[in-house]
Amino acid sequence: MVVTAGNSRLTKSLIRRPALAATVMFVGFFVVGMVATQRRSTLGVETPRSMVLSMGGFLSGAARVLGVSSLSKHGLSILYACTIVVLFVAYIWTLVLLARNGKGIGRAFIIGSSIAFCMLLLFTPPLLAKDLFNYAAYGKAIAVHGRNPYLVPPSAFQRDHLVKFMDVPGAVSVYGPLFNYIAALTTWIAGKSVVTNIIAFKLLTFIFFVGSLFVIKSTAALFLIPMLVLFVRENAKRGLRHSTARGR
């Protein structure tokens, strides 16, 4: 009975620790990264073969050791769906801990764990969408080719390796002028390599994301705002695709 009571107290103590929830989420992101490196998976979009986008081969190696690489396309989809459920549970779990004892979760822990998640995702293939290639292509139209991305589509530059990785290379830019100039500066720094451009635009996104954590004063908002931004962004993209499909 004493041992059982001790184990119960230990379990409750662990459940109340935000570090455990963060660890679960980190492992979940790692699993997502392993799935994304599998060619049979539809999670990771087509990219040039590169060790950089698999954490120096660590993600693909871990996938082989853990049996992820032997799963079918259907099996990979099930693993991804289950991982997403676990990630949302861990996220809600953290919000509950925050509501019960918000002062026990410091800003340093939140910012530090956010940076750790960003660094993990930095070295994985782009997930589900090819937006990064669009950013780079429109930026290169300005920085490399000296053309107006609102008038000249990326398909005009067939020798550019970025073009073949885009969904709609014949479309002109739909982004604002300020962002196009930021993209131009980013591609100018990143150079010709497609992989380098992927990393550069991921870093750009992470810089703005982590920077937002320093300007948000509410600890609760530190958790709620990123999820709200992702929710609005994904639904806006779905709405745009639906409208485009109806227009066709």
Long-range contacts (C-beta under 8 A, 24 or more apart in sequence): 15-93, 16-97, 16-101, 18-94, 18-97, 18-98, 18-104, 18-105, 18-109, 19-109, 21-90, 21-91, 21-93, 21-94, 21-97, 22-94, 22-109, 22-113, 24-86, 24-90, 24-93, 25-87, 25-90, 25-91, 25-94, 25-113, 25-117, 26-113, 26-116, 26-117, 26-120, 28-83, 28-84, 28-86, 28-87, 28-90, 29-87, 29-117, 29-120, 29-121, 30-59, 30-62, 30-120, 31-68, 31-79, 31-83, 32-80, 32-83, 32-84, 32-124, 32-127, 33-59, 33-120, 33-121, 33-123, 33-124, 34-59, 34-60, 34-62, 34-63, 34-66, 34-68, 35-63, 35-68, 35-76, 35-79, 35-80, 35-83, 36-124, 36-125, 36-127, 37-63, 37-124, 37-125, 38-63, 38-68, 38-69, 38-71, 38-76, 40-71, 40-72, 40-73, 40-76, 41-73, 41-76, 41-77, 41-80, 42-73, 42-77, 43-76, 43-80, 43-127, 43-128, 44-124, 44-125, 44-126, 44-127, 45-125, 45-126, 45-127, 45-128, 45-129, 45-130, 45-165, 46-165, 47-125, 47-126, 47-165, 47-194, 47-195, 47-198, 48-161, 48-165, 48-194, 48-195, 50-195, 52-123, 52-195, 52-199, 53-123, 53-124, 53-125, 53-195, 53-198, 54-123, 54-124, 54-125, 55-123, 55-124, 56-123, 59-123, 59-124, 91-223, 91-227, 94-223, 95-223, 95-224, 98-219, 98-220, 98-223, 99-220, 102-219, 102-220, 105-219, 107-213, 107-219, 107-222, 110-213, 110-219, 110-222, 110-223, 111-210, 111-213, 111-214, 111-222, 114-209, 114-210, 114-213, 114-226, 115-210, 118-206, 118-209, 118-210, 121-202, 122-199, 122-202, 122-203, 122-206, 123-199, 126-198, 129-237, 130-165, 130-166, 130-167, 132-197, 132-198, 132-201, 132-202, 133-162, 133-165, 133-166, 133-194, 133-198, 134-166, 134-167, 134-173, 135-175, 135-179, 135-183, 135-186, 135-201, 136-162, 136-183, 136-186, 136-187, 136-190, 136-194, 136-197, 136-198, 136-200, 136-201, 137-162, 137-163, 137-166, 137-169, 138-173, 138-175, 138-180, 138-183, 139-180, 139-182, 139-183, 139-184, 139-185, 139-186, 139-187, 139-188, 140-184, 140-187, 141-173, 141-184, 142-180, 142-181, 142-183, 142-184, 143-184, 143-185, 143-187, 143-188, 144-187, 144-188, 149-173, 149-180, 161-192, 161-194, 162-194, 162-197, 165-194
